[in-house]
């Protein structure tokens, strides 16, 4: 057995400020579009719980909006009011009870707000009696530029309003702490509001928040500074960036921004890509691990820990990213939807005891089965028909 297989980094604990993750496996934030009036429900409990019970070290709750007009769809989660705290606290308690840490991504959709759910077409919504607070659900952006030809033109935020949005991010962060979250991630990627400010294609302002790269970074830096001030010093702070958006924001820009964010107390950069244009999510060819080079650039050039994401599917692939020093954390999204027990499966394949990763309600029984049937091959490791049946 190789040294990597004997002691895989994927299952090495990682200390981030006062939090120690039991392994490097992160369930990436994935929109569920299932909230009712911004509040979570049983779907959200089930969804987070299945990932936590599957052995991941950190489960991230989907992008949760810091103000009403920041919602992308009618099903977005919210945290712009104290009334949202108890429902989110139930999710945190469940995740903690399964042995995982729990994070939340805080975001604002900007000019990409007020659209239908993806499986309902994803296009711009029209005024309807079914949405009684339509006027409060306003599209705002750094500049009055539509996201695409089919989208309405947003209203440009004033400087005073920008400062109000920054404050809303801080207040939502305080509520995230009240709900018990271990990690906050600022969503600065995928063409949403913070990314819109970074983008020379979406931001045509001529004041302190637009023009030069330094001025376009200002909003992101001020949000991070406000969030860090609101977030306890012993809790880690992540920022998700589109490291390359193939629309004027390049990896070198992200490295420069990441250095600044690190100096403000950001602990991890979640390295994604794309989103400003309707084109595919990245300039990189889409394939296994296609966004890992973006994490590598941040990890090696910015001096801030990186989290890799993007078609990381197989345990050996994830382990190689860590062994090569390209990232310190591995985030999985759709693969977790396919197999919520991915962490346990990965442990078995990398030679680590999988049963201690999960609650005893599952782990005890699975370990007992493994000891009583040492030759049995689980379905995740077998072919379509399973192993040959000698009978």
C-alpha positions, 0 to 999 in steps of 0.5 A: 500500500502506498503512503497516500493510501496508508494515510489519506489526506482526505480523512486527515482532520483540518483545524480552521481557527477554533473549528476542527473538521473531522475530514476534508470532505465538504458538501458544497452549497446547492440551491434547493429552491424549496423554501416557503417565504424564505423559511426552511422546511422538512426538505431542507432538514432531510437534505442536510441530514442525509449528507451529514449522516453520510460522513462528510466533515462539513455540510454547507447550507445553500445560498441564503439571501441577506435581503428580500430583493436578493432572492433568485427564486420564490424558493430561496432561503432567507436570513434578512430577519430574526424570524428565520433563525429558529428554522435554520437552527434546527438544521444546524442541530441535526447536522451536529447530531450526525457528527458534522460541522455546518456552514451557510452560504450568504448571498445576494442574486443582484440582477439574476434575481426574480426568476423561475426555478430551473426546472420551471424554465428559469426565465424572468418572472412576471408580476403576479398576485401569487407574489404579494411583495413583488415591488420589494423583489427588485432587481438591483446591480452595480450598473443598469445592465441586464444579465442577458437579452431575455432579462430585464434591466436592473436598477443601479444601486446608489452608494448609500444603498451599497452601504446598506447591502453591506450592513445587511450582510453583516446582520445576516452573519450575526443571525447565522451565528445565533443559529449556531453555524460553524462556518459562513461563506460569502457568495462572490461567484456565479454572476450574482451581486458581489461577482457583478461588482467584480466584473468589468462586463457587469460593472460600468460605474465611474465612482469609488465602486467601479472602473479600475480593478481596485475599485471593482474589488471594493464592494467585495472587500467591504462585505468581507470586512463587515462579515468578519467583524460580525463573525466570531474570531474563532469561527472560519470564514470562506468566500466563494469566487469565480476564479475565471469567468471568461468575461474579463475577470481572470485568475490573476485578478482572483489571486490579487483579491484573495490576498486582500481577503486573506489579510481581512481574515478570510480563511478559505477561498472556494474556487469555482468559475463562470456565471457572468455570461450565459456561456458554460460555467468556465473557460476551462474544458469541462471534465473531471476536476476541470476547476482544480487549476483555479484552486491550485492558483489560489493555494500556491499564489495567494497564500490562502487555503483553497477548496477545490470543486468541479466534477471531483467524483472519485476518491482517488481523484480527490486524494490526488488533489490534496496530495499534490497540494492543490487544495486543502478541502474537497467540495462535492455537489452533484456527486453527493446527490448521487451518493450521499454516503460518498464519504463512507464509500471513499474511506473504504476505497482508500483503506480507512475505517468507514464505519466510525464516520457515520452515526452508530445507527448506521455505522454499527450495523454496517460494521457488523455486516462487514465482519460477518461477511468479509467477502461481500462487495457493497453495491457502490464497488460492484458492477451492474449485476454485482459479484458473481453468485457462486450459488 
